[in-house]
């Protein structure tokens, strides 16, 4: 994510970059040193998408300030 947005490492979190998941549980985060998108919580497909064949989790990347 940091590379795609052209952010300088090692601290994308210090530049105001956040990953927001739908709902209360935040399933994704940015790794502090690499800027990679990682899972922040255990993702249980059966709990989230019981009867749905295609399970999709959406998230947004928010960048505050100048890029």
Backbone torsions as a table, in degrees:
resi	resn	phi	psi	omega
1	UNK	NA	-46.2	-179.7
2	UNK	-60.0	-41.6	179.6
3	UNK	-65.5	-45.3	-179.2
4	UNK	-62.9	-33.3	-179.6
5	UNK	-88.5	-6.0	-179.3
6	UNK	73.2	28.5	179.9
7	UNK	-85.8	144.9	178.7
8	UNK	-83.7	132.1	175.7
9	UNK	-86.0	160.7	21.5
10	UNK	-102.0	11.8	-172.1
11	UNK	-134.9	73.9	176.8
12	UNK	-62.2	-28.8	-179.5
13	UNK	-68.5	-28.1	178.2
14	UNK	-74.6	-16.4	180.0
15	UNK	-92.2	9.2	177.0
16	UNK	82.1	30.1	178.8
17	UNK	-98.1	128.0	179.4
18	UNK	-135.0	152.0	174.2
19	UNK	-112.4	125.4	-177.9
20	UNK	-117.7	125.8	175.9
21	UNK	-96.9	156.0	174.4
22	UNK	-66.9	147.0	177.6
23	UNK	83.1	-172.0	-175.7
24	UNK	-81.0	-33.9	-177.9
25	UNK	-82.9	128.4	178.1
26	UNK	-95.2	104.1	-174.6
27	UNK	-83.8	-18.5	-175.1
28	UNK	-125.4	154.9	177.0
29	UNK	-151.9	167.1	172.9
30	UNK	-98.1	131.7	175.9
31	UNK	-66.2	128.5	-173.1
32	UNK	-59.7	-34.3	-175.8
33	UNK	-96.3	-31.7	-174.7
34	UNK	-102.0	-23.6	-175.7
35	UNK	79.2	8.9	178.6
36	UNK	-75.2	147.7	173.8
37	UNK	-78.7	123.9	-177.2
38	UNK	-129.8	162.7	175.0
39	UNK	-80.6	134.8	-179.1
40	UNK	-101.2	-20.5	-179.7
41	UNK	-136.8	158.9	174.4
42	UNK	-65.9	134.1	-179.5
43	UNK	-107.8	113.1	-179.0
44	UNK	-103.5	101.9	-176.5
45	UNK	-59.4	-41.0	-178.6
46	UNK	-63.7	-33.1	179.2
47	UNK	-77.0	-38.9	-175.6
48	UNK	-80.9	-38.4	-171.9
49	UNK	-133.7	60.0	-173.1
50	UNK	-50.7	-56.0	-173.2
51	UNK	-110.1	15.7	-177.2
52	UNK	-104.5	128.9	-179.0
53	UNK	-68.0	-44.1	-178.3
54	UNK	-104.9	111.0	-177.2
55	UNK	-98.6	121.7	-178.0
56	UNK	-124.7	129.4	172.9
57	UNK	-110.4	123.3	-178.3
58	UNK	-101.6	146.8	174.7
59	UNK	-145.6	162.4	178.2
60	UNK	-123.5	144.4	173.5
61	UNK	-104.1	121.1	-178.4
62	UNK	-107.8	127.7	177.5
63	UNK	-118.3	119.0	179.1
64	UNK	-95.5	145.4	177.0
65	UNK	83.4	-166.1	-177.2
66	UNK	-79.2	145.6	175.6
67	UNK	-111.3	NA	NA
